[in-house]
């Protein structure tokens, strides 16, 4: 199961591997989290033996990924890809289910409300299934709310 913690660990291990001299502030910015969060993750990775730390200069640290850390990064990367494909397949299936409902109701077009990856997957799935994606407020809509895809068939007044 993919967790935010695994995602942070994977990103940290990848960043450290590509730049052992990276600092926690830069890592925090890249991850979009607080420096304290990065510090906590790195300490945990060090305690578990996945990362070693050495002093490069008086105030500068260098992080080195251990062989165990490289193996962990590989496992986390595989899990990430597997989970991403699983989410992609589930999203496509939800859209296909909604398309079946649309067709049964006599529709061959839909609006997509929302932006981002889920909306992109919905748009592609509709086009592949022969459903026209329109911007007409009288057409049914696939409303994207995070990972949820809601079908709205009530016409706009």
C-alpha positions in Angstrom: 0.0 0.0 0.0 1.4 3.4 -1.0 1.7 5.8 1.8 2.7 9.5 1.9 5.6 8.3 4.1 6.8 5.9 1.4 6.5 8.6 -1.2 8.6 11.0 0.9 11.2 8.2 1.5 11.4 7.4 -2.2 11.8 11.1 -3.1 14.4 11.7 -0.4 16.4 8.6 -1.4 16.3 9.7 -5.1 17.3 13.3 -4.3 20.1 12.2 -2.0 21.4 9.6 -4.5 21.5 12.3 -7.3 23.1 14.9 -5.0 24.7 13.7 -1.7 25.5 17.3 -0.8 21.8 18.4 -0.9 20.6 20.2 2.2 17.4 19.7 4.2 16.1 23.1 3.3 16.3 22.3 -0.5 14.8 18.8 0.1 11.9 20.4 2.0 11.2 22.8 -0.8 11.3 20.0 -3.4 8.9 17.9 -1.4 6.7 20.8 -0.4 7.0 20.0 3.3 8.6 21.6 6.4 12.3 21.2 7.1 11.4 19.4 10.3 9.5 16.8 8.3 12.6 16.2 6.1 14.7 16.0 9.2 12.4 13.4 10.8 12.4 11.3 7.6 16.2 11.5 7.2 16.8 10.6 10.9 14.5 7.6 10.5 16.3 6.5 7.3 19.6 6.8 9.1 18.4 4.8 12.1 17.2 2.0 9.8 20.5 1.9 8.0 19.4 3.2 4.7 21.4 6.4 4.7 24.7 7.3 6.3 25.7 10.9 7.1 29.1 12.4 7.2 30.4 15.9 7.7 31.6 17.4 4.4 32.5 20.8 5.9 32.1 22.3 9.3 28.4 23.0 8.9 27.7 20.9 5.8 26.5 17.3 5.8 26.8 14.7 3.1 24.2 11.9 2.9 25.2 8.6 1.5 22.7 5.9 0.5 23.8 2.4 1.8 23.3 -0.7 -0.3 20.2 -1.4 1.9 19.0 2.1 1.0 19.4 1.4 -2.7 17.4 -1.8 -2.3 14.7 0.1 -0.4 14.6 2.8 -3.1 14.1 0.1 -5.8 11.3 -1.5 -3.8 9.6 1.8 -3.2 9.9 2.8 -6.9 8.3 -0.5 -8.0 5.5 -0.1 -5.5 5.0 3.5 -6.6 4.7 2.4 -10.3 2.4 -0.5 -9.4 0.1 1.7 -7.3 0.1 4.4 -10.0 -1.0 1.9 -12.7 -3.6 0.5 -10.3 -5.1 4.0 -9.7 -5.0 4.7 -13.4 -6.9 1.4 -14.2 -9.5 2.1 -11.4 -10.0 5.6 -12.7 -10.5 4.4 -16.2 -13.0 1.8 -15.0 -15.0 4.4 -13.1 -15.2 6.6 -16.1 -16.2 3.6 -18.3 -19.0 2.8 -15.8 -20.2 6.4 -16.0 -20.1 6.2 -19.8 -22.3 3.1 -19.7 -24.8 5.1 -17.7 -24.6 8.0 -20.0 -25.2 5.9 -23.1 -28.2 4.1 -21.5 -29.6 7.6 -20.9 -29.1 8.5 -24.6 -26.1 10.8 -24.3 -23.0 10.7 -26.4 -21.3 13.8 -25.0 -20.1 15.0 -21.5 -18.5 17.9 -19.8 -15.5 17.3 -17.5 -15.4 19.5 -14.4 -12.1 19.7 -12.8 -8.4 19.7 -13.7 -5.4 17.5 -13.1 -4.4 13.9 -13.8 -7.8 12.4 -13.0 -9.5 14.8 -15.3 -6.9 14.0 -18.0 -7.6 10.3 -17.6 -11.3 10.9 -17.8 -11.0 13.0 -20.9 -8.8 10.4 -22.7 -11.1 7.6 -21.7 -14.2 9.4 -23.0 -12.5 10.1 -26.3 -11.4 6.5 -26.6 -14.9 5.3 -25.9 -16.4 7.7 -28.5 -17.9 10.1 -26.0 -17.5 13.7 -27.1 -16.0 16.1 -24.5 -17.9 19.4 -24.7 -18.2 22.7 -22.8 -22.0 22.8 -23.0 -23.7 23.5 -19.7 -26.7 21.5 -20.8 -24.7 18.3 -21.2 -24.1 15.8 -18.4 -20.8 16.2 -16.5 -18.1 14.1 -14.9 -17.3 16.1 -11.8 -13.7 15.4 -10.6 -13.3 15.7 -6.8 -9.8 14.5 -6.0 -9.9 10.8 -6.9 -13.7 10.7 -7.0 -15.6 11.0 -10.3 -19.2 11.9 -9.9 -21.7 11.8 -12.8 -24.1 14.7 -12.9 -26.9 14.1 -15.4 -29.3 16.9 -14.3 -29.3 19.6 -16.8 -28.2 23.1 -15.8 -31.1 25.5 -15.4 
